[in-house]
């Protein structure tokens, strides 16, 4: 029985090797038609999501009055060139009462109650993004987690899109072909 199996394996291997080696590659076909031109890309425009967890907020005393909390995030894409000639836009993710969300450009203020206003703002320096939340009643309390969209735009791309409304994230996203 072993002889039959060994002979069968040898014959099968021989036939298989002849079948595979005797095949020839066919002629290359004609090239296909040119595809449609895609939308312009977002060369050098960077969009990234930054999350500040509740434990990332640090309390500060504002010398002009009010209580402030801040968080510093490393953003290596904010280069010295961006700081001096480009633009950095920051948008806070906000929820609709009916579900879904939108992005609100910073800085902005929100009335908390008849005696209190909350301000959301930011500052940048090379490689750093500083996010701040401030209340006028000196009682900011604890903060939860916040999600921000950061868009970094070099000067040449700003010059190519002079009419874009930077306060409207959806317009910025469309103008610079940003992908979330």
N, C-alpha and C positions, 0 to 999 in steps of 0.2 A: 504494500500500500504506500510506503514511503517513496518508493521509486516512481510510482505514478504521480504523486503530488509534486515531487522534485522536477520531473520531466514537464509536467503541466506548467509550473512556475517559469521554467526556463523558456518554453515555447511562447508563453504569454508575454514575458518580458521582451523577447526578440521581436514579436509582432508589434507590440506597443512602441518599441523604440524605432522601428522602421516607419510606422505610421506618423509619428511625431517629427521625425527628421526629414521625411520626404515631402513635407508641406512647404510650399513657397509662398512668400508674401506677395500679395497682389499689387497692382499699380495704385499710386496715391491719387485720389480723386481731385477734382478741381476745387479751389478754395470757395468757401461759402460767401454769401453776400455780406457787405459791411453792416454791422448792427447799428441801431439808432444811437445817437450821441446822448450820453447820460447827463444828468444835471451837474453843474459845477460842484466841485468838492469843497470841503471846508479846510483847505490847506492852511495850516498854521493857526487856525482858530480852535481852541480847546474848550470843551465843555466837560465838567466833571461834577459829581455829586459829593458833597461833604456833609457828614452827619456829626452833630454835636450831641453827645449823650448827656443825661442829667448830671452825671458825675464830672463832666468836663468843664462846667461853668464855675468861674472863680468870682467872688464878690469884690467889688471895688467901691470906693467912696469917691463920688464925683465932686470936685472942689466947687463947682457951680451950683451944687444942690442936687438932690436925688440920689438914688441908690442904683448901682449899675452892676451887671454881671457880664463877664467876657470870657471868650475862649479863643485860644490861638491855635491855628492849624498850619502845618507845613504844607506848602503848595509849591514845589520846585519849578513849576511852569511859569510862576510869576518871576520873571527875570528882571534884571536891572533895566533892560531895554523896554520891557512892558511897563515898568513903573514910570519911566521917564517919557515915553512917547506913545504907549499903547493904551488899552482900556481893560479894566476888570469890572465886570458886572456881577452882582450877587443878587440872587432871587430866593426868597423864603417860600418853601412849599406850604400852601394853605389849603385847607379842606373846605369844600362846599357843604352847606347844611344838608343838601340832598344827596351827597355822595360825590366821589371824584375829587379832583384837586386842580389847583392852578399855582402859578408862581408869581409872587409879588416882589417887584424890584425894591431893593434897599437903596437909600433910607426911606422909611415911612413911619408914621405915627398912628396909633390906634387908641381910641378912647376906651378906657377900662370901666370907669364909672364917672359920676359927676365931679369927683375930686381927684381923678388920677388919669394920667396919660402914659402909655407905654411907647417907647421909641426903639426901633430896630435900625442899627447902622453897622458900618464896617470900616476898616482901614486896611491898607496893604503896605508891605515893604518887600524887598527882595526875598523870595522864597516863603513869605508868610502872609496869612490871611487872619485878621483879627475881627472877630464877630462880637457885637455888643447888643445887650438888651437893657434898657434903662426905664425906670418908673419915677414919676414926679412925686409920689407920696412917700418916698424913702422906705418902702416896704415891699420889695420885689418878691421875696419869698423864694421857694425852690422852683426850679424850672425843669421841665421834662426834656425829652429828646427833640431836636429840631433838625430838619433836612433842608439843605441849601443847594442850589444849582449855581455853580461858579463858571462864568464864561470869560475866557482870556482872549483878547483880540489884539493882534499886532497893529501898529499904525498903518501899514500899507493896506491891510484889509478894511480898516476903518475908512480910509480914503476911497476905497472902491465902493463902499456902501454908505455914502454920506447922508442919505435920507432915512436910514433905518431908525425906528423908534426904540432906543435902548431900554426904555422903561417897560416895554411890552415883550415878555419872554417869547411868546409865540411868534412874534414878528422877527425877533433876533434869531430864533431857531430856524425859521423859514429862509431868512436872508443869507445865513451862513451855512445852510444845509446841515444843521446839527442833528445827530442821532442820539436818542436817549437810551 
